[in-house]
Amino acid sequence: MALIPSSSVDPPIIAEVEMNGSDLGATTVRATVVQASTVFYDTPATLDKAERLLAEAASYGSQLVVFPEAFIGGYPRGSTFGVTLGNRSAKGKEEFRKYHASAIDVPGPEVDRLAALAGKYKVFLVMGAIERAGYTLYCTVLFFDPQGQYLGKHRKLMPTGLERIIWGFGDGSTIPVYDTPLGNIGALICWENRMPLLRTALYAKGVEIYCAPTADARESWQASMTHIALEGGCFVLSANQFCRRKDYPSPPDYIFSGLGEEPSPETVVCKGGSVIISPSGTVLAGPNYEGEALISADLDLGEIVRAKFDFDVVGHYSRPDVLSLTVRDHPQDPVLFTSVSKTESSEKQ
C-alpha cells in the first residue's frame, strides 16, 4: 500500500494505492474511488475539481473512476430546508431554489462536459450527481465510457429520511448494468444498497463491478459493503465525500441542524470511509477516514469466478421454485397522453 501526495490538486489529495505493477493483464482492472468534497452551490467549480481528480487518477493508470453520491450538485448535509410538519419556511424555500440551480439537466451541458472528460482521460466514469428534471430533483449516478460517450443513468430508488423532501423517487427503468470491456458495471446509491430485492435485480443483470456511491461514513457501512461483495460475488467500490464544515456555505446562509450547536469551520462533518472490496470479502484499499483521497486497487477479475464457485446468488444457489423476484422495469410516468401514444403506434406500423 502506498500513500502518494498529489502534486496537481490544491489542497493536496492523498492517493492510497494498492497496485500489482505497472502492466495490467487482460483480466485485471485498475480502479479508483474518489473521496472528495463538492464545491457547494458552485457547479462549474465542482466540475473543474472533478477534472483535476480525474487527471490525477488517470496518471496512476486508472481505467475506472467512481465519484461519491451527489458530487455534482452537492449533498446538503445538516440542512432541514426549513421543513416542519405542516410548514415550509420562506428561507427553506430559497435554499431549495439555490440547490435546484446547482443541479444539472440530463442530458445537458454538464453531462456533455463529463463525457468529454471521460474521453479525454480514457476512463470509464461513474459520477454521482443531482439531476434536475423540471422542478423535481433526483439523486442520480451517471455512466460514461472512455470514448466520451454518455451511457445512461441510475436514479436513486428510495431516498432516505429527510432526503425525501428534496429528491424524487427513481423507478425500475433506471437500474442498468453495462457490459463493458472491464466487466459488467452497475451502481446503487447509499442506503438503497440495503434493499435485498434491489441488489438481487443487479445480481440478475450480471453485475461484476458493483459501484456504491454513498453519504454514509459510519463504520457499520463497511459491514454492508463486505456483505454485498460476498453475496454478489462481485467487486464493490464505495465512494464517499470527505467534508469539513468550511466546505459548505457559512452561517447564517447555511445552518447545520441536529448537532446541538453550529460546528467550527474545521469540524469534519463527513469522514469518508471510501473502500474497495474483492468478491472474497478482502479489503483491497481503504477505508480511508483521514481526508480527501484517491483510493485505488487492481481488480483481478478471476476472483469473480472463484467466488461464484462458492456462491452464485442468482445461479446455482438460487431456488426459483420457492423464491422469485419480478422487477417492473418500465418508466412510471405520472401522465400518459393517449393521442400521443396512438400517433407513435401508427408511425411504427
Secondary structure by P-SEA (a helix, b strand, c coil): cccccccccccbbbbbcccccccccccbbbbbbbbcccccccaaaaaaaaaaaaaaaaaacccbbbbccccccccccccccccccccccaaaaaaaaaaaaaccccccaaaaaaaaaaaaaccbbbbbbbcccccccccbbbbbccccccccccccccccccccccbbbbcccccccccccccccccccccccccaaaaaaaaaaccccccccccccccaaaaaaaaaaaaacbbbbbbbbbbccccccccccccccccccccccccccccccccccccccccccccccccccbbbbbbccaaaaaaaaacccccccccccccccccccccccccccaaaaaaaaaaac
